[in-house]
Structures are given as C-alpha cells and as structure tokens.
Amino acid sequence: MPTEDEILKFSQTIEHLAKTSNLTIMDSIIAYCEKYEIEIETASSLISQKLKQRIRQEAQELNLLPK
C-alpha cells in the first residue's frame, strides 16, 4: 500500500507531465508507466482523489463517460 507521500508525489508528477507535454491526465499516466516500466494496475493505487476527478472530467469531455 503506497504512503500518502508517494501518492502526492505521483499526482504532482502526473500533473506536471500533463501540463508540460500537453497530454491528458490519462495519457500522462500511461506515458509515465511506459517510461518507468510500471504496470498500469500498480499505478492505479497511486492515483489520488483529485486525479480521479480530473480523469472523470476528461472522460466526460471526450464522451467516454456520460455527463
């Protein structure tokens, strides 16, 4: 189980990657996992509530989830 510090660091890294690379949060998580050879399932335990909300919002904007 990841610590709160690990979750916070992961969230900050993903948000920074999204801003600097002009990627969505979802794409940033995938890019991070590919770069560091982390399974997506492992990264899912590091996703904070704030990131989950942003993912949900992006998915709704892309019509992947109902609004």
Secondary structure, 3 states (H helix, E strand, C coil): CCCHHHHHHHHHHHHHHHHHHCCCHHHHHHHHHHHHCCCHHHHHCCCCHHHHHHHHHHHHHCCCCCC
